[in-house]
Amino acid sequence: MLDVRTGEQIEALYKMVEITGGKRVDKFSTTDISRALRFHRWYVKRYKRGLYMEILPKKKIYDWREKKVNYEF
């Protein structure tokens, strides 16, 4: 995923989510966009209904107590 502000390439997590009856069910997650789109194409072909895609960028979190940097989605 390309960051709009800095123009650099950042890693992102792509999640495929189904929402039915007010409940959220995670179906698939990956860091590769082509795998996520391929899964969605297969899922629609098999079950005849679509999924929502969430894109979560990787965040840099600094822990000041332990003085180290953690990355999480």
mmCIF file of the N, C-alpha and C atoms, coordinates in Angstrom:
data_MODEL
# 
_entry.id   MODEL 
# 
loop_
_atom_site.group_PDB 
_atom_site.id 
_atom_site.type_symbol 
_atom_site.label_atom_id 
_atom_site.label_alt_id 
_atom_site.label_comp_id 
_atom_site.label_asym_id 
_atom_site.label_entity_id 
_atom_site.label_seq_id 
_atom_site.pdbx_PDB_ins_code 
_atom_site.Cartn_x 
_atom_site.Cartn_y 
_atom_site.Cartn_z 
_atom_site.occupancy 
_atom_site.B_iso_or_equiv 
_atom_site.pdbx_formal_charge 
_atom_site.auth_seq_id 
_atom_site.auth_comp_id 
_atom_site.auth_asym_id 
_atom_site.auth_atom_id 
_atom_site.pdbx_PDB_model_num 
ATOM 1   N N  . MET A 1 1  ? 0.848   -1.164  0.000  1.00 0.00 ? 1  MET A N  1 
ATOM 2   C CA . MET A 1 1  ? 0.000   0.000   0.000  1.00 0.00 ? 1  MET A CA 1 
ATOM 3   C C  . MET A 1 1  ? 0.897   1.231   0.000  1.00 0.00 ? 1  MET A C  1 
ATOM 4   N N  . LEU A 1 2  ? 0.539   2.235   -0.764 1.00 0.00 ? 2  LEU A N  1 
ATOM 5   C CA . LEU A 1 2  ? 1.312   3.460   -0.870 1.00 0.00 ? 2  LEU A CA 1 
ATOM 6   C C  . LEU A 1 2  ? 0.764   4.501   0.105  1.00 0.00 ? 2  LEU A C  1 
ATOM 7   N N  . ASP A 1 3  ? 1.622   5.026   0.972  1.00 0.00 ? 3  ASP A N  1 
ATOM 8   C CA . ASP A 1 3  ? 1.220   6.066   1.917  1.00 0.00 ? 3  ASP A CA 1 
ATOM 9   C C  . ASP A 1 3  ? 1.096   7.391   1.171  1.00 0.00 ? 3  ASP A C  1 
ATOM 10  N N  . VAL A 1 4  ? -0.046  8.041   1.293  1.00 0.00 ? 4  VAL A N  1 
ATOM 11  C CA . VAL A 1 4  ? -0.320  9.266   0.550  1.00 0.00 ? 4  VAL A CA 1 
ATOM 12  C C  . VAL A 1 4  ? 0.541   10.427  1.054  1.00 0.00 ? 4  VAL A C  1 
ATOM 13  N N  . ARG A 1 5  ? 0.730   10.521  2.348  1.00 0.00 ? 5  ARG A N  1 
ATOM 14  C CA . ARG A 1 5  ? 1.472   11.652  2.907  1.00 0.00 ? 5  ARG A CA 1 
ATOM 15  C C  . ARG A 1 5  ? 2.961   11.596  2.592  1.00 0.00 ? 5  ARG A C  1 
ATOM 16  N N  . THR A 1 6  ? 3.589   10.441  2.812  1.00 0.00 ? 6  THR A N  1 
ATOM 17  C CA . THR A 1 6  ? 5.040   10.342  2.631  1.00 0.00 ? 6  THR A CA 1 
ATOM 18  C C  . THR A 1 6  ? 5.438   9.809   1.269  1.00 0.00 ? 6  THR A C  1 
ATOM 19  N N  . GLY A 1 7  ? 4.556   9.098   0.592  1.00 0.00 ? 7  GLY A N  1 
ATOM 20  C CA . GLY A 1 7  ? 4.868   8.539   -0.718 1.00 0.00 ? 7  GLY A CA 1 
ATOM 21  C C  . GLY A 1 7  ? 5.667   7.254   -0.660 1.00 0.00 ? 7  GLY A C  1 
ATOM 22  N N  . GLU A 1 8  ? 5.812   6.662   0.509  1.00 0.00 ? 8  GLU A N  1 
ATOM 23  C CA . GLU A 1 8  ? 6.577   5.428   0.629  1.00 0.00 ? 8  GLU A CA 1 
ATOM 24  C C  . GLU A 1 8  ? 5.648   4.217   0.701  1.00 0.00 ? 8  GLU A C  1 
ATOM 25  N N  . GLN A 1 9  ? 6.192   3.074   0.395  1.00 0.00 ? 9  GLN A N  1 
ATOM 26  C CA . GLN A 1 9  ? 5.436   1.820   0.410  1.00 0.00 ? 9  GLN A CA 1 
ATOM 27  C C  . GLN A 1 9  ? 5.377   1.297   1.852  1.00 0.00 ? 9  GLN A C  1 
ATOM 28  N N  . ILE A 1 10 ? 4.161   1.046   2.361  1.00 0.00 ? 10 ILE A N  1 
ATOM 29  C CA . ILE A 1 10 ? 4.012   0.480   3.707  1.00 0.00 ? 10 ILE A CA 1 
ATOM 30  C C  . ILE A 1 10 ? 3.244   -0.828  3.610  1.00 0.00 ? 10 ILE A C  1 
ATOM 31  N N  . GLU A 1 11 ? 3.449   -1.677  4.579  1.00 0.00 ? 11 GLU A N  1 
ATOM 32  C CA . GLU A 1 11 ? 2.779   -2.972  4.599  1.00 0.00 ? 11 GLU A CA 1 
ATOM 33  C C  . GLU A 1 11 ? 1.377   -2.808  5.184  1.00 0.00 ? 11 GLU A C  1 
ATOM 34  N N  . ALA A 1 12 ? 0.445   -3.571  4.663  1.00 0.00 ? 12 ALA A N  1 
ATOM 35  C CA . ALA A 1 12 ? -0.931  -3.493  5.133  1.00 0.00 ? 12 ALA A CA 1 
ATOM 36  C C  . ALA A 1 12 ? -1.502  -4.903  5.258  1.00 0.00 ? 12 ALA A C  1 
ATOM 37  N N  . LEU A 1 13 ? -2.486  -5.050  6.119  1.00 0.00 ? 13 LEU A N  1 
ATOM 38  C CA . LEU A 1 13 ? -3.192  -6.312  6.291  1.00 0.00 ? 13 LEU A CA 1 
ATOM 39  C C  . LEU A 1 13 ? -4.565  -6.168  5.643  1.00 0.00 ? 13 LEU A C  1 
ATOM 40  N N  . TYR A 1 14 ? -4.889  -7.091  4.756  1.00 0.00 ? 14 TYR A N  1 
ATOM 41  C CA . TYR A 1 14 ? -6.170  -7.079  4.053  1.00 0.00 ? 14 TYR A CA 1 
ATOM 42  C C  . TYR A 1 14 ? -7.052  -8.157  4.677  1.00 0.00 ? 14 TYR A C  1 
ATOM 43  N N  . LYS A 1 15 ? -8.198  -7.748  5.229  1.00 0.00 ? 15 LYS A N  1 
ATOM 44  C CA . LYS A 1 15 ? -9.123  -8.675  5.884  1.00 0.00 ? 15 LYS A CA 1 
ATOM 45  C C  . LYS A 1 15 ? -10.411 -8.746  5.105  1.00 0.00 ? 15 LYS A C  1 
ATOM 46  N N  . MET A 1 16 ? -10.910 -9.957  4.884  1.00 0.00 ? 16 MET A N  1 
ATOM 47  C CA . MET A 1 16 ? -12.200 -10.168 4.256  1.00 0.00 ? 16 MET A CA 1 
ATOM 48  C C  . MET A 1 16 ? -13.182 -10.495 5.380  1.00 0.00 ? 16 MET A C  1 
ATOM 49  N N  . VAL A 1 17 ? -14.273 -9.719  5.454  1.00 0.00 ? 17 VAL A N  1 
ATOM 50  C CA . VAL A 1 17 ? -15.203 -9.796  6.576  1.00 0.00 ? 17 VAL A CA 1 
ATOM 51  C C  . VAL A 1 17 ? -16.621 -9.962  6.052  1.00 0.00 ? 17 VAL A C  1 
ATOM 52  N N  . GLU A 1 18 ? -17.395 -10.826 6.731  1.00 0.00 ? 18 GLU A N  1 
ATOM 53  C CA . GLU A 1 18 ? -18.806 -10.990 6.416  1.00 0.00 ? 18 GLU A CA 1 
ATOM 54  C C  . GLU A 1 18 ? -19.622 -10.434 7.580  1.00 0.00 ? 18 GLU A C  1 
ATOM 55  N N  . ILE A 1 19 ? -20.622 -9.618  7.271  1.00 0.00 ? 19 ILE A N  1 
ATOM 56  C CA . ILE A 1 19 ? -21.494 -9.064  8.301  1.00 0.00 ? 19 ILE A CA 1 
ATOM 57  C C  . ILE A 1 19 ? -22.913 -9.526  7.998  1.00 0.00 ? 19 ILE A C  1 
ATOM 58  N N  . THR A 1 20 ? -23.447 -10.363 8.870  1.00 0.00 ? 20 THR A N  1 
ATOM 59  C CA . THR A 1 20 ? -24.817 -10.844 8.706  1.00 0.00 ? 20 THR A CA 1 
ATOM 60  C C  . THR A 1 20 ? -25.522 -10.776 10.046 1.00 0.00 ? 20 THR A C  1 
ATOM 61  N N  . GLY A 1 21 ? -26.696 -10.200 10.052 1.00 0.00 ? 21 GLY A N  1 
ATOM 62  C CA . GLY A 1 21 ? -27.486 -10.122 11.283 1.00 0.00 ? 21 GLY A CA 1 
ATOM 63  C C  . GLY A 1 21 ? -26.813 -9.323  12.376 1.00 0.00 ? 21 GLY A C  1 
ATOM 64  N N  . GLY A 1 22 ? -26.007 -8.349  12.027 1.00 0.00 ? 22 GLY A N  1 
ATOM 65  C CA . GLY A 1 22 ? -25.332 -7.526  13.019 1.00 0.00 ? 22 GLY A CA 1 
ATOM 66  C C  . GLY A 1 22 ? -24.090 -8.172  13.603 1.00 0.00 ? 22 GLY A C  1 
ATOM 67  N N  . LYS A 1 23 ? -23.710 -9.344  13.129 1.00 0.00 ? 23 LYS A N  1 
ATOM 68  C CA . LYS A 1 23 ? -22.509 -10.019 13.623 1.00 0.00 ? 23 LYS A CA 1 
ATOM 69  C C  . LYS A 1 23 ? -21.429 -9.969  12.569 1.00 0.00 ? 23 LYS A C  1 
ATOM 70  N N  . ARG A 1 24 ? -20.217 -9.778  13.020 1.00 0.00 ? 24 ARG A N  1 
ATOM 71  C CA . ARG A 1 24 ? -19.058 -9.651  12.139 1.00 0.00 ? 24 ARG A CA 1 
ATOM 72  C C  . ARG A 1 24 ? -18.227 -10.921 12.229 1.00 0.00 ? 24 ARG A C  1 
ATOM 73  N N  . VAL A 1 25 ? -17.985 -11.554 11.076 1.00 0.00 ? 25 VAL A N  1 
ATOM 74  C CA . VAL A 1 25 ? -17.229 -12.796 11.031 1.00 0.00 ? 25 VAL A CA 1 
ATOM 75  C C  . VAL A 1 25 ? -16.033 -12.592 10.094 1.00 0.00 ? 25 VAL A C  1 
ATOM 76  N N  . ASP A 1 26 ? -14.813 -12.763 10.618 1.00 0.00 ? 26 ASP A N  1 
ATOM 77  C CA . ASP A 1 26 ? -13.611 -12.659 9.788  1.00 0.00 ? 26 ASP A CA 1 
ATOM 78  C C  . ASP A 1 26 ? -13.469 -13.948 8.984  1.00 0.00 ? 26 ASP A C  1 
ATOM 79  N N  . LYS A 1 27 ? -13.356 -13.811 7.671  1.00 0.00 ? 27 LYS A N  1 
ATOM 80  C CA . LYS A 1 27 ? -13.250 -14.972 6.797  1.00 0.00 ? 27 LYS A CA 1 
ATOM 81  C C  . LYS A 1 27 ? -11.820 -15.241 6.353  1.00 0.00 ? 27 LYS A C  1 
ATOM 82  N N  . PHE A 1 28 ? -11.045 -14.183 6.094  1.00 0.00 ? 28 PHE A N  1 
ATOM 83  C CA . PHE A 1 28 ? -9.721  -14.368 5.518  1.00 0.00 ? 28 PHE A CA 1 
ATOM 84  C C  . PHE A 1 28 ? -8.892  -13.120 5.781  1.00 0.00 ? 28 PHE A C  1 
ATOM 85  N N  . SER A 1 29 ? -7.596  -13.279 6.021  1.00 0.00 ? 29 SER A N  1 
ATOM 86  C CA . SER A 1 29 ? -6.716  -12.125 6.155  1.00 0.00 ? 29 SER A CA 1 
ATOM 87  C C  . SER A 1 29 ? -5.338  -12.476 5.620  1.00 0.00 ? 29 SER A C  1 
ATOM 88  N N  . THR A 1 30 ? -4.726  -11.516 4.939  1.00 0.00 ? 30 THR A N  1 
ATOM 89  C CA . THR A 1 30 ? -3.415  -11.696 4.343  1.00 0.00 ? 30 THR A CA 1 
ATOM 90  C C  . THR A 1 30 ? -2.757  -10.342 4.137  1.00 0.00 ? 30 THR A C  1 
ATOM 91  N N  . THR A 1 31 ? -1.464  -10.348 3.860  1.00 0.00 ? 31 THR A N  1 
ATOM 92  C CA . THR A 1 31 ? -0.758  -9.109  3.558  1.00 0.00 ? 31 THR A CA 1 
ATOM 93  C C  . THR A 1 31 ? -0.581  -8.920  2.056  1.00 0.00 ? 31 THR A C  1 
ATOM 94  N N  . ASP A 1 32 ? -1.060  -9.862  1.251  1.00 0.00 ? 32 ASP A N  1 
ATOM 95  C CA . ASP A 1 32 ? -0.926  -9.794  -0.200 1.00 0.00 ? 32 ASP A CA 1 
ATOM 96  C C  . ASP A 1 32 ? -2.281  -9.465  -0.828 1.00 0.00 ? 32 ASP A C  1 
ATOM 97  N N  . ILE A 1 33 ? -2.352  -8.354  -1.570 1.00 0.00 ? 33 ILE A N  1 
ATOM 98  C CA . ILE A 1 33 ? -3.619  -7.900  -2.151 1.00 0.00 ? 33 ILE A CA 1 
ATOM 99  C C  . ILE A 1 33 ? -4.127  -8.868  -3.216 1.00 0.00 ? 33 ILE A C  1 
ATOM 100 N N  . SER A 1 34 ? -3.240  -9.464  -3.982 1.00 0.00 ? 34 SER A N  1 
ATOM 101 C CA . SER A 1 34 ? -3.697  -10.387 -5.037 1.00 0.00 ? 34 SER A CA 1 
ATOM 102 C C  . SER A 1 34 ? -4.313  -11.653 -4.441 1.00 0.00 ? 34 SER A C  1 
ATOM 103 N N  . ARG A 1 35 ? -3.769  -12.152 -3.327 1.00 0.00 ? 35 ARG A N  1 
ATOM 104 C CA . ARG A 1 35 ? -4.381  -13.313 -2.662 1.00 0.00 ? 35 ARG A CA 1 
ATOM 105 C C  . ARG A 1 35 ? -5.757  -12.969 -2.109 1.00 0.00 ? 35 ARG A C  1 
ATOM 106 N N  . ALA A 1 36 ? -5.902  -11.758 -1.568 1.00 0.00 ? 36 ALA A N  1 
ATOM 107 C CA . ALA A 1 36 ? -7.193  -11.338 -1.020 1.00 0.00 ? 36 ALA A CA 1 
ATOM 108 C C  . ALA A 1 36 ? -8.247  -11.238 -2.121 1.00 0.00 ? 36 ALA A C  1 
ATOM 109 N N  . LEU A 1 37 ? -7.870  -10.663 -3.261 1.00 0.00 ? 37 LEU A N  1 
ATOM 110 C CA . LEU A 1 37 ? -8.819  -10.550 -4.371 1.00 0.00 ? 37 LEU A CA 1 
ATOM 111 C C  . LEU A 1 37 ? -9.150  -11.907 -4.974 1.00 0.00 ? 37 LEU A C  1 
ATOM 112 N N  . ARG A 1 38 ? -8.164  -12.805 -5.042 1.00 0.00 ? 38 ARG A N  1 
ATOM 113 C CA . ARG A 1 38 ? -8.414  -14.165 -5.535 1.00 0.00 ? 38 ARG A CA 1 
ATOM 114 C C  . ARG A 1 38 ? -9.370  -14.921 -4.604 1.00 0.00 ? 38 ARG A C  1 
ATOM 115 N N  . PHE A 1 39 ? -9.188  -14.754 -3.283 1.00 0.00 ? 39 PHE A N  1 
ATOM 116 C CA . PHE A 1 39 ? -10.094 -15.394 -2.333 1.00 0.00 ? 39 PHE A CA 1 
ATOM 117 C C  . PHE A 1 39 ? -11.503 -14.850 -2.484 1.00 0.00 ? 39 PHE A C  1 
ATOM 118 N N  . HIS A 1 40 ? -11.629 -13.528 -2.653 1.00 0.00 ? 40 HIS A N  1 
ATOM 119 C CA . HIS A 1 40 ? -12.948 -12.926 -2.803 1.00 0.00 ? 40 HIS A CA 1 
ATOM 120 C C  . HIS A 1 40 ? -13.635 -13.432 -4.061 1.00 0.00 ? 40 HIS A C  1 
ATOM 121 N N  . ARG A 1 41 ? -12.901 -13.556 -5.159 1.00 0.00 ? 41 ARG A N  1 
ATOM 122 C CA . ARG A 1 41 ? -13.463 -14.067 -6.405 1.00 0.00 ? 41 ARG A CA 1 
ATOM 123 C C  . ARG A 1 41 ? -13.952 -15.508 -6.220 1.00 0.00 ? 41 ARG A C  1 
ATOM 124 N N  . TRP A 1 42 ? -13.156 -16.335 -5.525 1.00 0.00 ? 42 TRP A N  1 
ATOM 125 C CA . TRP A 1 42 ? -13.550 -17.724 -5.263 1.00 0.00 ? 42 TRP A CA 1 
ATOM 126 C C  . TRP A 1 42 ? -14.784 -17.778 -4.355 1.00 0.00 ? 42 TRP A C  1 
ATOM 127 N N  . TYR A 1 43 ? -14.797 -16.935 -3.320 1.00 0.00 ? 43 TYR A N  1 
ATOM 128 C CA . TYR A 1 43 ? -15.894 -16.937 -2.358 1.00 0.00 ? 43 TYR A CA 1 
ATOM 129 C C  . TYR A 1 43 ? -17.209 -16.540 -3.026 1.00 0.00 ? 43 TYR A C  1 
ATOM 130 N N  . VAL A 1 44 ? -17.182 -15.512 -3.867 1.00 0.00 ? 44 VAL A N  1 
ATOM 131 C CA . VAL A 1 44 ? -18.384 -15.054 -4.559 1.00 0.00 ? 44 VAL A CA 1 
ATOM 132 C C  . VAL A 1 44 ? -18.875 -16.127 -5.526 1.00 0.00 ? 44 VAL A C  1 
ATOM 133 N N  . LYS A 1 45 ? -17.951 -16.785 -6.210 1.00 0.00 ? 45 LYS A N  1 
ATOM 134 C CA . LYS A 1 45 ? -18.326 -17.826 -7.157 1.00 0.00 ? 45 LYS A CA 1 
ATOM 135 C C  . LYS A 1 45 ? -18.980 -19.018 -6.432 1.00 0.00 ? 45 LYS A C  1 
ATOM 136 N N  . ARG A 1 46 ? -18.473 -19.343 -5.254 1.00 0.00 ? 46 ARG A N  1 
ATOM 137 C CA . ARG A 1 46 ? -18.988 -20.507 -4.523 1.00 0.00 ? 46 ARG A CA 1 
ATOM 138 C C  . ARG A 1 46 ? -20.272 -20.213 -3.750 1.00 0.00 ? 46 ARG A C  1 
ATOM 139 N N  . TYR A 1 47 ? -20.328 -19.102 -2.999 1.00 0.00 ? 47 TYR A N  1 
ATOM 140 C CA . TYR A 1 47 ? -21.443 -18.826 -2.095 1.00 0.00 ? 47 TYR A CA 1 
ATOM 141 C C  . TYR A 1 47 ? -22.440 -17.791 -2.610 1.00 0.00 ? 47 TYR A C  1 
ATOM 142 N N  . LYS A 1 48 ? -22.160 -17.154 -3.732 1.00 0.00 ? 48 LYS A N  1 
ATOM 143 C CA . LYS A 1 48 ? -23.063 -16.182 -4.370 1.00 0.00 ? 48 LYS A CA 1 
ATOM 144 C C  . LYS A 1 48 ? -23.379 -14.982 -3.474 1.00 0.00 ? 48 LYS A C  1 
ATOM 145 N N  . ARG A 1 49 ? -22.410 -14.562 -2.668 1.00 0.00 ? 49 ARG A N  1 
ATOM 146 C CA . ARG A 1 49 ? -22.540 -13.334 -1.875 1.00 0.00 ? 49 ARG A CA 1 
ATOM 147 C C  . ARG A 1 49 ? -21.144 -12.766 -1.632 1.00 0.00 ? 49 ARG A C  1 
ATOM 148 N N  . GLY A 1 50 ? -21.096 -11.453 -1.477 1.00 0.00 ? 50 GLY A N  1 
ATOM 149 C CA . GLY A 1 50 ? -19.817 -10.768 -1.367 1.00 0.00 ? 50 GLY A CA 1 
ATOM 150 C C  . GLY A 1 50 ? -19.354 -10.578 0.065  1.00 0.00 ? 50 GLY A C  1 
ATOM 151 N N  . LEU A 1 51 ? -18.130 -10.111 0.193  1.00 0.00 ? 51 LEU A N  1 
ATOM 152 C CA . LEU A 1 51 ? -17.525 -9.829  1.482  1.00 0.00 ? 51 LEU A CA 1 
ATOM 153 C C  . LEU A 1 51 ? -17.026 -8.386  1.492  1.00 0.00 ? 51 LEU A C  1 
ATOM 154 N N  . TYR A 1 52 ? -16.857 -7.836  2.673  1.00 0.00 ? 52 TYR A N  1 
ATOM 155 C CA . TYR A 1 52 ? -16.263 -6.515  2.838  1.00 0.00 ? 52 TYR A CA 1 
ATOM 156 C C  . TYR A 1 52 ? -14.759 -6.681  3.003  1.00 0.00 ? 52 TYR A C  1 
ATOM 157 N N  . MET A 1 53 ? -13.994 -5.727  2.476  1.00 0.00 ? 53 MET A N  1 
ATOM 158 C CA . MET A 1 53 ? -12.552 -5.766  2.645  1.00 0.00 ? 53 MET A CA 1 
ATOM 159 C C  . MET A 1 53 ? -12.122 -4.613  3.542  1.00 0.00 ? 53 MET A C  1 
ATOM 160 N N  . GLU A 1 54 ? -11.374 -4.950  4.584  1.00 0.00 ? 54 GLU A N  1 
ATOM 161 C CA . GLU A 1 54 ? -10.783 -3.946  5.461  1.00 0.00 ? 54 GLU A CA 1 
ATOM 162 C C  . GLU A 1 54 ? -9.295  -3.876  5.161  1.00 0.00 ? 54 GLU A C  1 
ATOM 163 N N  . ILE A 1 55 ? -8.765  -2.671  5.096  1.00 0.00 ? 55 ILE A N  1 
ATOM 164 C CA . ILE A 1 55 ? -7.338  -2.479  4.872  1.00 0.00 ? 55 ILE A CA 1 
ATOM 165 C C  . ILE A 1 55 ? -6.763  -1.826  6.116  1.00 0.00 ? 55 ILE A C  1 
ATOM 166 N N  . LEU A 1 56 ? -5.909  -2.555  6.830  1.00 0.00 ? 56 LEU A N  1 
ATOM 167 C CA . LEU A 1 56 ? -5.322  -2.068  8.072  1.00 0.00 ? 56 LEU A CA 1 
ATOM 168 C C  . LEU A 1 56 ? -3.831  -1.824  7.863  1.00 0.00 ? 56 LEU A C  1 
ATOM 169 N N  . PRO A 1 57 ? -3.369  -0.571  7.903  1.00 0.00 ? 57 PRO A N  1 
ATOM 170 C CA . PRO A 1 57 ? -1.935  -0.309  7.713  1.00 0.00 ? 57 PRO A CA 1 
ATOM 171 C C  . PRO A 1 57 ? -1.136  -0.721  8.945  1.00 0.00 ? 57 PRO A C  1 
ATOM 172 N N  . LYS A 1 58 ? 0.125   -1.032  8.726  1.00 0.00 ? 58 LYS A N  1 
ATOM 173 C CA . LYS A 1 58 ? 1.020   -1.394  9.816  1.00 0.00 ? 58 LYS A CA 1 
ATOM 174 C C  . LYS A 1 58 ? 1.385   -0.135  10.587 1.00 0.00 ? 58 LYS A C  1 
ATOM 175 N N  . LYS A 1 59 ? 1.228   -0.165  11.913 1.00 0.00 ? 59 LYS A N  1 
ATOM 176 C CA . LYS A 1 59 ? 1.494   1.002   12.752 1.00 0.00 ? 59 LYS A CA 1 
ATOM 177 C C  . LYS A 1 59 ? 2.797   0.825   13.511 1.00 0.00 ? 59 LYS A C  1 
ATOM 178 N N  . LYS A 1 60 ? 3.507   1.918   13.669 1.00 0.00 ? 60 LYS A N  1 
ATOM 179 C CA . LYS A 1 60 ? 4.738   1.927   14.443 1.00 0.00 ? 60 LYS A CA 1 
ATOM 180 C C  . LYS A 1 60 ? 4.401   2.444   15.836 1.00 0.00 ? 60 LYS A C  1 
ATOM 181 N N  . ILE A 1 61 ? 4.609   1.633   16.855 1.00 0.00 ? 61 ILE A N  1 
ATOM 182 C CA . ILE A 1 61 ? 4.270   2.001   18.229 1.00 0.00 ? 61 ILE A CA 1 
ATOM 183 C C  . ILE A 1 61 ? 5.551   1.982   19.075 1.00 0.00 ? 61 ILE A C  1 
ATOM 184 N N  . TYR A 1 62 ? 5.850   3.098   19.695 1.00 0.00 ? 62 TYR A N  1 
ATOM 185 C CA . TYR A 1 62 ? 7.045   3.216   20.525 1.00 0.00 ? 62 TYR A CA 1 
ATOM 186 C C  . TYR A 1 62 ? 6.667   2.991   21.990 1.00 0.00 ? 62 TYR A C  1 
ATOM 187 N N  . ASP A 1 63 ? 7.308   2.023   22.637 1.00 0.00 ? 63 ASP A N  1 
ATOM 188 C CA . ASP A 1 63 ? 7.104   1.742   24.056 1.00 0.00 ? 63 ASP A CA 1 
ATOM 189 C C  . ASP A 1 63 ? 8.200   2.472   24.832 1.00 0.00 ? 63 ASP A C  1 
ATOM 190 N N  . TRP A 1 64 ? 7.831   3.574   25.490 1.00 0.00 ? 64 TRP A N  1 
ATOM 191 C CA . TRP A 1 64 ? 8.825   4.413   26.155 1.00 0.00 ? 64 TRP A CA 1 
ATOM 192 C C  . TRP A 1 64 ? 9.378   3.779   27.423 1.00 0.00 ? 64 TRP A C  1 
ATOM 193 N N  . ARG A 1 65 ? 8.637   2.852   28.021 1.00 0.00 ? 65 ARG A N  1 
ATOM 194 C CA . ARG A 1 65 ? 9.134   2.205   29.242 1.00 0.00 ? 65 ARG A CA 1 
ATOM 195 C C  . ARG A 1 65 ? 10.269  1.239   28.932 1.00 0.00 ? 65 ARG A C  1 
ATOM 196 N N  . GLU A 1 66 ? 10.077  0.444   27.878 1.00 0.00 ? 66 GLU A N  1 
ATOM 197 C CA . GLU A 1 66 ? 11.110  -0.533  27.510 1.00 0.00 ? 66 GLU A CA 1 
ATOM 198 C C  . GLU A 1 66 ? 12.039  -0.005  26.427 1.00 0.00 ? 66 GLU A C  1 
ATOM 199 N N  . LYS A 1 67 ? 11.756  1.181   25.924 1.00 0.00 ? 67 LYS A N  1 
ATOM 200 C CA . LYS A 1 67 ? 12.551  1.847   24.898 1.00 0.00 ? 67 LYS A CA 1 
ATOM 201 C C  . LYS A 1 67 ? 12.772  0.975   23.665 1.00 0.00 ? 67 LYS A C  1 
ATOM 202 N N  . LYS A 1 68 ? 11.659  0.468   23.121 1.00 0.00 ? 68 LYS A N  1 
ATOM 203 C CA . LYS A 1 68 ? 11.747  -0.285  21.887 1.00 0.00 ? 68 LYS A CA 1 
ATOM 204 C C  . LYS A 1 68 ? 10.524  0.002   21.013 1.00 0.00 ? 68 LYS A C  1 
ATOM 205 N N  . VAL A 1 69 ? 10.647  -0.306  19.755 1.00 0.00 ? 69 VAL A N  1 
ATOM 206 C CA . VAL A 1 69 ? 9.599   -0.024  18.777 1.00 0.00 ? 69 VAL A CA 1 
ATOM 207 C C  . VAL A 1 69 ? 8.927   -1.325  18.391 1.00 0.00 ? 69 VAL A C  1 
ATOM 208 N N  . ASN A 1 70 ? 7.593   -1.350  18.430 1.00 0.00 ? 70 ASN A N  1 
ATOM 209 C CA . ASN A 1 70 ? 6.802   -2.494  18.012 1.00 0.00 ? 70 ASN A CA 1 
ATOM 210 C C  . ASN A 1 70 ? 5.971   -2.097  16.805 1.00 0.00 ? 70 ASN A C  1 
ATOM 211 N N  . TYR A 1 71 ? 5.748   -3.052  15.917 1.00 0.00 ? 71 TYR A N  1 
ATOM 212 C CA . TYR A 1 71 ? 4.907   -2.842  14.747 1.00 0.00 ? 71 TYR A CA 1 
ATOM 213 C C  . TYR A 1 71 ? 3.709   -3.767  14.857 1.00 0.00 ? 71 TYR A C  1 
ATOM 214 N N  . GLU A 1 72 ? 2.507   -3.235  14.605 1.00 0.00 ? 72 GLU A N  1 
ATOM 215 C CA . GLU A 1 72 ? 1.304   -4.065  14.613 1.00 0.00 ? 72 GLU A CA 1 
ATOM 216 C C  . GLU A 1 72 ? 0.298   -3.504  13.642 1.00 0.00 ? 72 GLU A C  1 
ATOM 217 N N  . PHE A 1 73 ? -0.647  -4.338  13.260 1.00 0.00 ? 73 PHE A N  1 
ATOM 218 C CA . PHE A 1 73 ? -1.688  -3.937  12.312 1.00 0.00 ? 73 PHE A CA 1 
ATOM 219 C C  . PHE A 1 73 ? -2.859  -3.381  13.044 1.00 0.00 ? 73 PHE A C  1 
# 
